[in-house]
Amino acid sequence: MKTPGIAFARSLAQRTYSLSDASGQQVAEAQSLWVSLDRTTMRPARIPAEMVAFWFPAGDAPPPPTWPDWPSIPTSPAHRRS
């Protein structure tokens, strides 16, 4: 199993998981999104530089992940039923 960190952005970290069989052929893949929390306030906290350096020791951390374009939230009550 391989579990590299693939992106960091402020308090978010994205990882990928890859599972291979004995012949080396990939049989499963998954991604996860992690949030760094301040232990005292339980609010999102910036990922410490030491943690980023652990995952990317050469200093070549990839750019922050791109997020999907979410639909806009209606601002008028017209979408509500009477």
C-alpha positions in Angstrom: 0.0 0.0 0.0 1.2 3.5 -0.8 -0.3 6.6 0.9 1.4 9.7 -0.4 0.3 13.2 0.5 -0.7 14.9 -2.7 -1.7 18.4 -1.7 -1.7 20.8 1.2 -3.6 24.1 1.5 -3.7 26.0 4.8 -5.6 23.6 7.1 -6.4 20.9 4.5 -4.4 17.9 3.3 -5.3 15.6 0.5 -3.9 12.0 0.4 -4.2 9.2 -2.1 -4.1 5.5 -1.2 -3.0 2.8 -3.7 -3.2 -0.9 -3.1 -1.4 -3.4 -5.3 -1.5 -7.2 -5.4 1.6 -9.4 -5.2 2.3 -8.9 -8.9 2.4 -5.2 -8.5 -0.9 -4.5 -10.3 -3.0 -1.8 -8.7 -6.2 -3.3 -7.4 -7.7 -0.3 -5.5 -7.3 3.4 -5.2 -8.9 6.0 -2.9 -8.4 9.7 -1.9 -9.2 11.4 1.4 -9.4 14.9 2.6 -8.0 15.7 6.1 -8.5 18.9 8.2 -5.9 20.0 10.7 -7.6 21.1 13.9 -6.4 23.2 16.9 -6.7 20.8 19.9 -7.9 23.5 22.2 -10.5 25.2 20.1 -11.3 22.3 17.7 -11.3 24.9 14.9 -9.3 24.4 11.6 -5.7 25.3 12.0 -2.8 25.8 9.5 -0.9 22.6 8.9 2.5 23.0 10.6 5.5 23.5 8.3 7.2 20.4 9.8 4.4 18.2 8.7 4.5 19.5 5.1 8.3 19.0 5.2 7.8 15.4 6.3 5.6 14.6 3.3 7.7 16.7 0.9 11.3 16.6 2.1 12.7 18.1 -1.1 10.5 21.1 -0.7 8.6 20.2 -3.8 5.0 20.3 -2.4 2.5 20.3 -5.2 0.1 23.3 -5.7 -3.0 23.4 -3.5 -5.9 21.2 -4.7 -8.5 22.6 -7.0 -12.0 22.5 -5.7 -15.1 21.8 -7.8 -17.3 24.7 -8.9 -20.3 24.5 -6.6 -23.7 25.8 -7.8 -24.6 29.2 -6.5 -26.9 29.5 -3.5 -30.2 31.1 -4.4 -30.6 34.6 -2.8 -34.3 35.1 -3.4 -37.1 33.1 -1.7 -38.5 32.2 -5.1 -37.1 28.7 -4.9 -39.2 28.0 -1.8 -42.6 26.5 -1.8 -45.5 28.5 -0.4 
